[in-house]
Amino acid sequence: MKHNLTLVILTPEQIARAREVNGRRKRITHALICGPYGQMFGTEKECLKHFTVWDPDHRIEVAPGRYRALFADLFDKAVKTTAHAITDYRTTPALGARLMEAAGADPRDAPTGRGLFGRLFAGN
């Protein structure tokens, strides 16, 4: 069964609860809810960075001319909302690795930033 990938703009009450659990000094305005796999809390920029890449419609180049959706098997769709009931405000450690494992990919096989930039600058 697939789940939605949900980017939540938190209310002031939710922000206060998330900061209480994750650390008062942490800047939190948004949450990224990944169904049963976990969630993360952070700024809009932090959460949007992951939301964009984990979107089931997003494709990455795994080899020259070959594209693949990393998490199309985990999520039905990506949703942005301002109203979402959150029961657990704890950020899931290593959420990206957990998602890759659930998708059947080895986290070490993920394209690195260095590899992606290398292909970009090489003109491939």
One Martini backbone bead per residue (centre of mass of N, CA, C, O) as a GRO file, in nm:
protein
  124
    1MET     BB    1   0.095   0.037   0.024
    2LYS     BB    2   0.051   0.359  -0.036
    3HIS     BB    3   0.161   0.695   0.020
    4ASN     BB    4   0.189   1.013   0.120
    5LEU     BB    5   0.368   1.303   0.047
    6THR     BB    6   0.398   1.551   0.313
    7LEU     BB    7   0.379   1.901   0.317
    8VAL     BB    8   0.395   2.104   0.614
    9ILE     BB    9   0.249   2.385   0.742
   10LEU     BB   10   0.293   2.507   1.041
   11THR     BB   11   0.175   2.584   1.329
   12PRO     BB   12   0.251   2.740   1.616
   13GLU     BB   13   0.191   2.487   1.791
   14GLN     BB   14   0.359   2.284   1.624
   15ILE     BB   15   0.626   2.428   1.649
   16ALA     BB   16   0.650   2.411   1.956
   17ARG     BB   17   0.644   2.098   1.974
   18ALA     BB   18   0.887   2.042   1.785
   19ARG     BB   19   1.096   2.206   1.951
   20GLU     BB   20   1.065   2.047   2.213
   21VAL     BB   21   1.169   1.771   2.086
   22ASN     BB   22   1.422   1.884   1.879
   23GLY     BB   23   1.481   2.173   1.977
   24ARG     BB   24   1.485   2.510   2.047
   25ARG     BB   25   1.716   2.600   1.828
   26LYS     BB   26   1.546   2.495   1.612
   27ARG     BB   27   1.435   2.553   1.290
   28ILE     BB   28   1.072   2.556   1.258
   29THR     BB   29   0.798   2.531   0.986
   30HIS     BB   30   0.818   2.229   0.885
   31ALA     BB   31   0.690   1.918   0.739
   32LEU     BB   32   0.778   1.570   0.655
   33ILE     BB   33   0.557   1.321   0.555
   34CYS     BB   34   0.627   0.944   0.524
   35GLY     BB   35   0.442   0.787   0.670
   36PRO     BB   36   0.573   0.491   0.811
   37TYR     BB   37   0.884   0.602   0.782
   38GLY     BB   38   0.834   0.912   0.867
   39GLN     BB   39   0.993   1.229   0.978
   40MET     BB   40   1.044   1.586   0.930
   41PHE     BB   41   1.201   1.885   1.068
   42GLY     BB   42   1.194   2.233   0.940
   43THR     BB   43   1.252   2.418   0.701
   44GLU     BB   44   1.145   2.488   0.398
   45LYS     BB   45   1.409   2.429   0.250
   46GLU     BB   46   1.469   2.150   0.370
   47CYS     BB   47   1.198   2.008   0.296
   48LEU     BB   48   1.186   2.079  -0.011
   49LYS     BB   49   1.436   1.926  -0.100
   50HIS     BB   50   1.311   1.643  -0.037
   51PHE     BB   51   1.031   1.662  -0.168
   52THR     BB   52   1.133   1.683  -0.461
   53VAL     BB   53   1.298   1.409  -0.471
   54TRP     BB   54   1.061   1.217  -0.337
   55ASP     BB   55   0.885   1.251  -0.557
   56PRO     BB   56   0.722   1.024  -0.768
   57ASP     BB   57   0.772   1.225  -1.034
   58HIS     BB   58   1.068   1.223  -0.989
   59ARG     BB   59   1.366   1.232  -1.188
   60ILE     BB   60   1.669   1.054  -1.228
   61GLU     BB   61   1.996   1.016  -1.332
   62VAL     BB   62   2.163   0.697  -1.347
   63ALA     BB   63   2.228   0.734  -1.652
   64PRO     BB   64   2.292   0.801  -1.954
   65GLY     BB   65   1.951   0.842  -2.045
   66ARG     BB   66   1.862   0.737  -1.751
   67TYR     BB   67   1.554   0.722  -1.572
   68ARG     BB   68   1.439   0.756  -1.219
   69ALA     BB   69   1.222   0.676  -0.962
   70LEU     BB   70   1.282   0.632  -0.636
   71PHE     BB   71   0.959   0.654  -0.487
   72ALA     BB   72   0.710   0.527  -0.655
   73ASP     BB   73   0.654   0.270  -0.455
   74LEU     BB   74   0.575   0.452  -0.186
   75PHE     BB   75   0.422   0.689  -0.345
   76ASP     BB   76   0.150   0.838  -0.488
   77LYS     BB   77   0.187   1.142  -0.371
   78ALA     BB   78   0.238   1.492  -0.362
   79VAL     BB   79   0.172   1.710  -0.074
   80LYS     BB   80   0.037   2.028   0.012
   81THR     BB   81  -0.012   2.170   0.351
   82THR     BB   82  -0.185   2.329   0.650
   83ALA     BB   83  -0.342   2.047   0.733
   84HIS     BB   84  -0.210   1.828   0.991
   85ALA     BB   85  -0.200   1.549   1.177
   86ILE     BB   86   0.020   1.522   1.459
   87THR     BB   87   0.169   1.282   1.688
   88ASP     BB   88   0.480   1.288   1.599
   89TYR     BB   89   0.769   1.515   1.664
   90ARG     BB   90   0.989   1.321   1.575
   91THR     BB   91   1.271   1.285   1.414
   92THR     BB   92   1.383   1.074   1.176
   93PRO     BB   93   1.643   0.890   1.152
   94ALA     BB   94   1.759   0.834   0.849
   95LEU     BB   95   1.527   0.869   0.629
   96GLY     BB   96   1.659   0.825   0.352
   97ALA     BB   97   1.765   0.538   0.410
   98ARG     BB   98   1.489   0.416   0.477
   99LEU     BB   99   1.362   0.467   0.197
  100MET     BB  100   1.567   0.311   0.026
  101GLU     BB  101   1.520   0.040   0.162
  102ALA     BB  102   1.210   0.024   0.097
  103ALA     BB  103   1.278   0.049  -0.225
  104GLY     BB  104   1.545  -0.146  -0.271
  105ALA     BB  105   1.789   0.039  -0.205
  106ASP     BB  106   2.112   0.128  -0.180
  107PRO     BB  107   2.239   0.404  -0.028
  108ARG     BB  108   2.523   0.376  -0.181
  109ASP     BB  109   2.377   0.409  -0.482
  110ALA     BB  110   2.346   0.692  -0.465
  111PRO     BB  111   2.373   0.981  -0.598
  112THR     BB  112   2.607   1.209  -0.597
  113GLY     BB  113   2.693   1.531  -0.613
  114ARG     BB  114   2.958   1.483  -0.759
  115GLY     BB  115   2.839   1.311  -0.993
  116LEU     BB  116   2.630   1.516  -1.095
  117PHE     BB  117   2.833   1.749  -1.151
  118GLY     BB  118   3.020   1.597  -1.341
  119ARG     BB  119   2.808   1.555  -1.565
  120LEU     BB  120   2.734   1.850  -1.605
  121PHE     BB  121   3.033   1.955  -1.676
  122ALA     BB  122   3.074   1.736  -1.913
  123GLY     BB  123   2.788   1.732  -2.087
  124ASN     BB  124   2.586   1.468  -2.012
   0.00000   0.00000   0.00000
